[in-house]
Amino acid sequence: MADDIGWELYRTFLAVLREGSLSGAARALGITQPTAGRHVEALERALTVSLFTRSQNGLQPTDVALALQPHAEAMQSTAASLKRAASGHAGADGAGVQGVVRVSASEVVGVEVLPPVIAALRERHPRLIVELVLSNRVQDLLRREVDIAVRMVRPRQTQLVARRVGVIEVGLHARRDYLDRHGTPRSMAALAEHAVIGYDQPNAFIRDVSRTLPGFRHASFSMRADSDLAQLALIRAGAGIGGCHVAIARRDGLVRVLSKAFALRLETWVTMHEDLRASPRCRATFEVLADALEQYAR
């Protein structure tokens, strides 16, 4: 087995895994299909394993390829992190707040809360480049998938720097004209008579919430979406009653219902790896995000 395998071979391997074909991988990477094929063959020779089998549906990964995938993804995250770190020292003076910082936040926080914060951050530090990752998945800070993450759960890893910014409250809301047409529910049981907006596929967080809020279950939802932004759009359109940040609802003029029966209090943290504390680009971004989210959570 070779011990000097180039990163470009693993990069193509990951692209083929994700795209399912050499042509798709080539388009994604901006290389030719023959080059993508040569990369896969070279990696198979270097590792002395078979990574893909051909089928009518394209290239199918072998068990070996699936076992290698998380390691290759870790390499990809590290390579991207190295590039971001180097970007912070580029330029004539190599000092100050500059370079690329990658931030992860939930869909709603990333779209509804952070844009003006990032705009102000860029006004203050115009040489800073911000990559915003919208995901409800907890990004792995230890593997450097992102530099900074806004999380709705307290981080447990000792290698992380974390600042608690407060509690974001989620309540049930609807547009005024929906309630004028259909009435205002006075109990969780009364939601059965309403158009309720909720999740489609449950996850661990939703299962925990459902246990404490028995009236808010999958079977009772008239409209279902796993995207929090889609749910928020439905509420704003007057389609029914759904969960929304209290601060956003107040800003948009939405009406809260059943405030005593339904209140999710999401403890919110801004986190980054402790190795990034000395990075001007990460430190500046961390402080601005934390200060702004503290104000939002009040």
Salt bridges, closest charged atoms under 4 A:
GLU73 OE2 - ARG18 NH2 3.84
ASP93 OD1 - ARG127 NH1 3.70
GLU112 OE1 - ARG236 NH2 2.85
GLU112 OE1 - ARG251 NH2 2.56
GLU131 OE1 - ARG102 NH1 2.85
GLU145 OE1 - ARG137 NH2 3.03
ASP147 OD2 - ARG84 NE 2.77
ASP147 OD2 - ARG281 NH1 3.32
GLU169 OE2 - ARG256 NH2 2.84
GLU169 OE1 - ARG265 NH1 3.61
ASP177 OD2 - ARG175 NH2 2.68
ASP177 OD2 - ARG181 NH1 3.59
ASP200 OD1 - HIS218 NE2 3.88
ASP208 OD1 - ARG211 NH2 2.22
ASP252 OD2 - ARG236 NH2 2.72
ASP252 OD1 - ARG251 NE 3.30
GLU267 OE2 - ARG164 NE 2.88
ASP275 OD2 - ARG144 NH2 3.10
ASP275 OD2 - HIS273 ND1 3.62
ASP291 OD1 - ARG163 NH2 2.63
GLU294 OE1 - ARG163 NH2 3.16
